Amino acid sequence: MTIFPFQLNEAGHLYNRLAKLKPSSIVETAQDEAQDEVNVSVEAKKQQILGQARTEVLAQIRNAR
């Protein structure tokens, strides 16, 4: 594995930035990022169910032949 000088330089800059932060602030930002939320609209759920039903019906039709 080859390590290039710019990779060492980037690692050094990252270490310097993290060394200046308090450990508690790192934990707080990690907890904030971990709470992602996804909302699926009613219309999207309806389209998903219709698509799934369409796929199942087509599969049954193909198997009946």
N, C-alpha and C positions, 0 to 999 in steps of 0.2 A: 504494500500500500504506500502510495506516495503522498507526502505531506508538503504542500506548497507554502512558501513564505507568507502569502497573503492570508492563508488559513490560520497560521500562528498569530499574525497581527490581529485578525478578527477575534480570535480567542482571547488575546490579551486585552483588547478593548472591552469585550464582554465581561471579563473578570473584573476589570477596573470599575465598570458601571455597577456590577452587582456588589462589589466590596463596599461601595458608598451607601448602599441601601441598608435600612434596618431589617432584621429578619422578620419582624412582625408585619412590616409593610409588604414583604414578598408573600407571606401567607394570606394576608387580606386580599391582595389582588388575585391570587390563585383561587380563592373561594368565590370572588365575584364573577370570575370567568366561568367557573364550573356550573353556574346556575343558568344555563341556556334554556330557553323555553320555545317550543314550537307550537304554533296554533294552526290547526287545519280547519279551513272554513267548511261550512255545511255543504256548500256547492262542490267543493273538492271531494268531500266524503261521498256525496251522491254520485259524482262521476266515477270515483274509484269502485263503488259497489256495482254500478251499471257496467263498467268495463270488466269486472270480475265475472259478473253474471253472463255477459256476452261471451267471454272466453269459455266458461263452463258449458254453455248451451252449444257452442260450436264444436267443442270436444265431444259432447254426447252425440251430436249429429254425425260427426265423422266416424265415431265408433259404431253407430247403428248400421252403417252401410256394409 
